[in-house]
């Protein structure tokens, strides 16, 4: 019997690989596919004012388009010295969605005169699971740390090269994938969602 299919509402190959590792670590035999595997999935405008709202928008849209259960996440960087911004605008902080280098350099420029002791920041993630029948679940993850003054490391994406988690000296882009999976904001949110996926699989609601 084939494994139940679950669609990740993302075209980001890094996120697909990350969620696949997390599901495997949780012992879930689920076939995970990204939206690139389908021709009829529209781009979903992230018009929500919160991470949770945006994650639910994407999860429901992809579940409706594919007729399969969908997981979506919305995450971002909250910088203390910027009053919690860029927040939900993290992916388009510099003006163009997905411009990782531009976003990172803009944040560094905005923090140029901020002393090291006031460069606290946190990643936050909301992960949503939606079924084609409209059922939904949401879990959250939070990862605190501080921002360094220059990018370091090539693992990860987004703001990973300037974020040093509490208790570490490496940026999250310098961490091995398995180390990051153990404690990142996305990993925490998805690990919290994994038992719900397991219950749905056991009940035959994922196919």
Helices and strands as residue ranges (DSSP letters): E 4-8, H 13-25, E 30-34, G 35-37, H 51-66, E 70-79, G 80-82, G 87-92, H 100-110, G 116-118, E 120-130, E 136-147, G 160-162, E 163-165, H 177-181, H 185-202
